[in-house]
Amino acid sequence: MTTTVTNGPMDVVKRLEPVLRDNAALADAARNLPKAAMAAMVEAGIFRTWMPRAFGGLEMAPTPAIQLFEEIARIDSAAGWIASNSCAITPLCQVLPDAGSTESLSEKSLMPHPGSGMADRHWRVEVV
């Protein structure tokens, strides 16, 4: 599925807001972002914000991307933290040789997805 941002980050936030709000209390109590909230962020393409288009990313400019992260954090601080920090690694590809970027970003299994999260006070990452 290809996600596009048509009218900027606010369109994405409007689609995410109901799910994030519905799951915010559970996220706070469990100290873990619920699968429904994580799935909504994956579906919206949040984790591909700064990823190059060549690898299926949105390749957003810095200002709209940061606005996107701020608006997500306004709704649910944990979701905003996860979104911004999960995207922070993709600009590294700007300094890697093309082969390194291809190796790093062409694996869909490296993208966060709803099965990832905390388990027994340790991070669990599910690979698809």
C-alpha positions as CSV (number, residue, x, y, z in Angstrom):
1,M,0.0,0.0,0.0
2,T,1.3,3.5,-0.9
3,T,0.4,6.3,1.5
4,T,0.5,9.8,0.2
5,V,0.1,13.1,2.1
6,T,-2.2,15.3,0.1
7,N,-2.7,18.3,2.2
8,G,0.2,18.1,4.6
9,P,0.7,16.5,7.9
10,M,-2.7,17.5,9.3
11,D,-4.5,15.1,7.0
12,V,-2.5,12.2,8.5
13,V,-3.1,13.5,12.0
14,K,-6.9,13.8,11.4
15,R,-7.0,10.1,10.3
16,L,-4.9,9.0,13.3
17,E,-6.4,11.1,16.0
18,P,-9.5,8.9,16.9
19,V,-7.4,5.8,17.2
20,L,-4.7,7.5,19.2
21,R,-7.2,9.1,21.6
22,D,-9.1,5.9,22.0
23,N,-5.9,4.1,23.0
24,A,-4.1,6.8,25.0
25,A,-5.3,5.8,28.4
26,L,-4.4,2.1,27.8
27,A,-1.0,3.2,26.4
28,D,-0.3,5.2,29.6
29,A,-1.5,2.4,31.9
30,A,0.3,-0.4,30.1
31,R,3.4,1.8,29.3
32,N,3.2,0.4,25.8
33,L,1.6,1.6,22.7
34,P,-1.4,-0.6,22.0
35,K,-1.4,-2.7,18.8
36,A,-4.3,-0.7,17.3
37,A,-2.5,2.6,17.7
38,M,0.7,1.2,16.3
39,A,-1.2,-0.4,13.4
40,A,-2.8,2.9,12.6
41,M,0.6,4.7,12.6
42,V,2.1,2.0,10.3
43,E,-1.0,2.2,8.0
44,A,-0.7,6.0,7.8
45,G,3.0,5.7,6.8
46,I,4.3,7.5,9.8
47,F,7.4,5.4,10.0
48,R,8.2,6.2,6.4
49,T,8.1,10.0,6.9
50,W,11.7,10.7,6.1
51,M,12.4,7.5,4.1
52,P,13.3,8.3,0.4
53,R,10.5,7.8,-2.1
54,A,12.7,5.3,-4.0
55,F,12.2,2.9,-1.0
56,G,8.5,3.6,-0.6
57,G,8.8,6.5,1.8
58,L,7.1,9.8,1.9
59,E,10.4,11.8,1.8
60,M,8.8,14.7,3.7
61,A,10.6,18.0,4.2
62,P,11.8,18.7,7.7
63,T,9.3,21.3,8.7
64,P,6.1,19.4,7.8
65,A,7.6,16.2,9.2
66,I,8.3,17.9,12.6
67,Q,4.8,19.4,12.5
68,L,3.5,15.9,12.0
69,F,5.4,14.5,15.0
70,E,4.3,17.5,17.2
71,E,0.7,17.0,16.3
72,I,0.9,13.3,17.1
73,A,2.6,14.0,20.4
74,R,-0.2,16.6,21.2
75,I,-2.7,13.8,21.0
76,D,-0.5,11.1,22.7
77,S,3.0,11.9,23.8
78,A,4.1,8.2,23.7
79,A,2.9,7.9,20.1
80,G,4.7,11.1,19.2
81,W,7.9,9.9,20.8
82,I,7.7,6.6,19.0
83,A,7.0,8.3,15.6
84,S,9.7,10.8,15.8
85,N,12.4,8.5,17.2
86,S,11.6,5.7,14.8
87,C,12.0,8.0,11.8
88,A,15.2,9.5,13.0
89,I,17.4,6.8,11.6
90,T,16.3,7.1,7.9
91,P,18.2,10.4,7.2
92,L,21.4,8.4,7.8
93,C,20.9,7.0,4.3
94,Q,22.0,10.4,3.0
95,V,25.5,9.7,4.0
96,L,25.6,6.0,3.1
97,P,26.7,4.7,-0.3
98,D,23.7,3.7,-2.5
99,A,24.3,0.0,-1.8
100,G,24.2,0.7,2.0
101,S,20.9,2.6,1.7
102,T,19.4,-0.1,-0.5
103,E,20.5,-2.8,2.0
104,S,19.2,-0.8,5.0
105,L,15.8,0.3,3.6
106,S,14.7,-2.3,1.1
107,E,13.8,-4.8,3.9
108,K,10.2,-4.3,4.9
109,S,10.9,-6.4,8.0
110,L,12.9,-3.6,9.4
111,M,9.8,-1.4,9.7
112,P,8.0,-1.2,13.0
113,H,4.7,-3.0,13.0
114,P,1.9,-3.7,15.5
115,G,3.5,-6.8,17.0
116,S,6.5,-4.9,18.3
117,G,6.5,-3.6,21.9
118,M,7.4,-4.2,25.5
119,A,7.4,-7.6,27.0
120,D,8.5,-8.3,30.5
121,R,10.2,-4.9,30.7
122,H,12.3,-5.6,27.6
123,W,11.7,-4.5,24.0
124,R,10.3,-7.2,21.7
125,V,10.6,-6.7,18.0
126,E,8.6,-8.9,15.7
127,V,10.0,-9.5,12.2
128,V,7.7,-10.2,9.3
